[in-house]
Amino acid sequence: MKDSADIKKQNKARIGRLLAAGEELSKQQIARKTGLSVASCNTYLNEMEQMGEVLGTKKKLHEVGRNTVVYRLNEDHECFVGLYFELIGGVKSLTTVVFSPTGRIKDLTKQSYPLLDKKVIYTRLARTLEQFPNASQLVVGTPSVAEGGVIRHSDIPELEGVPLVSELEKRCGRPVFLANDMYYKVYGYYRKENAEGKIVTLVNYPTGVLPGTATVYNGSILTGRNLFAGMVGFLDYGISIDEQIQKMQRPMAMPLITRASIALISILNPHNLLFTGDLIRPEDMDTIRAACEKCIPAEYMPDFAYLPDATPYYLAGMYEVAMDRKEDFQ
């Protein structure tokens, strides 16, 4: 059973989520939209204003009548730092992004490195935190398994086995959340495209590395016991992993892609099956669908979609995760 402190956290988080849309709302409007009482909203908003989370200003909402206090999130109260690394086309890159409480991107920096080890990450992060000292938390994306805050089965060898969460929290003194990059991308799609109530699976096929997937349903990402649910690179294709990686080129990869798609549809039965990565092209959707329909009845096929660039969803997912986690730190 939740105690009063937990309920208070949840209710303040609901108000914060509502104001994150960037609107200015009165206590009465906030109460109506959240389902909370006006008295409760008054208490929470006063506390949030004292902490600097929200700003209240008097405005006349109608042509006649008295001024009413309206509230909005304070863009300068805090920010969230996202950090992710990638290996695309043999190029290693590190990206840092800073979000305002309303999701506005205040800074985005991407840089390539011949060696992308933990020292590079620490140096880049230190510069970002020096520029944005009001960062309240970090969300980190990795092209690997993120088991217990440790990087496993990494596309970037020099990061293999690094306990990134514990080391970052020790260095920066802020809570850190580490997850597979696909989780952020599919969650960002789910929230950005209003896919509530649907099972959405995203598959990523980059050249020369093992593919990965992620699935979200009712706002929850299916992570699995060891946080690698969706690693279709672990399927039995009758070849070794090294041979599979060598086949991650066009057109050799297509039989592997269709076999993985059949497995995903059969096991997950999603509403939407999304494809991204430089191995995939728009015209492949019909080819993959036709191959899947040889095994799966047409009436059970999901909607197929090609995402030429999943980066906007990656960023949206990072912001949404940071907002979800705010409740834990209030």
Phi, psi and omega in degrees: 000136181282137178272179185296328180293320178294319179296320179298315179300314182297317182292320176293325177295323178297319178294317179299318178299318180296314182286344179296343177290350176094003180281159168256121186229147176278169178300320181296318179293320178295317178299317181295320184281332181263341184084004177276161177286157178298322180297318179294317179299322179299315180296311183295317182294323177297318179294317181293327177289321178296325180280351180088005181288324181234158176240134178247131178226149180275131178217153175269113183280337180230170183293332179239164178099176183281163174293148178238142177282125175245150187240147174215158177292142177277108184298337185261000183291317181205173173212166178241137179254125173255145181216129177212152180236151185219158170231104183232122180060032180082359181257127177267133180221154178233129181240134171242141180221141181242124181253140169281169179300339179264005178092001178290134179277114182272335180199141175216123182229127178234135181215143179266151181219139174291326176233117183246080180259184185294332179295322177298316180297314181298319181295313180297318181294320179300320178295318180295316181290331175294323179282329182232075184292346180271015175297128184262340179198165179237138171240130188237134177249139183224139175277062185194179168285141180239071187270116178062031180079008181247139180279124180233148177051052186278141172293339181252103190305321185291351177259358182298128177081005181283125176281073194296320184297308183297321182289321179292319180296323178293321184282321187255349176067029180225153178294142183233136176238127181243131178211159175301141184301328181295329180297316179296318184296314182288325178291321176297319177298314182303316182281318185290325183261011177052054183264027180305139179086356181249152171268119184240126178242129178247131180242133181243125179238086173275155180291132169080008176223164180294141178284163177216158177224167173209148182229138178233141178213130181052038176081001180246136178270133179280102186264332183082171185297318182253017175065028174234023176305131180100002179282079182293349173294345179269000178294157178273105178259007181079011179222166179286166178297320178299319178293323178298316179299320179296330180276357179282058176222156174279139359264007186299333186284341189303316177299324178291322180295316180292323179296318178295322180296318178299317179297315182296316180293318182295320186273319187262333181050055185283160171285321183232132173241112186255141180238137175214174182109153187286352175281343186258142176232157183306319183291348179288340184300315180293322180295314181294318180298315180299320179294321180293324183290348174289338181249329188244130178304142185304326183290347179256007181281141176281174171282128179265143177211146178252127178252106181296333180212113181270001183303315179302324178286327176300310181295317179298320180295321178298315179297315182296321177296317179299318178294320178299323185277348181304324182302326183290340187252359181283000000 
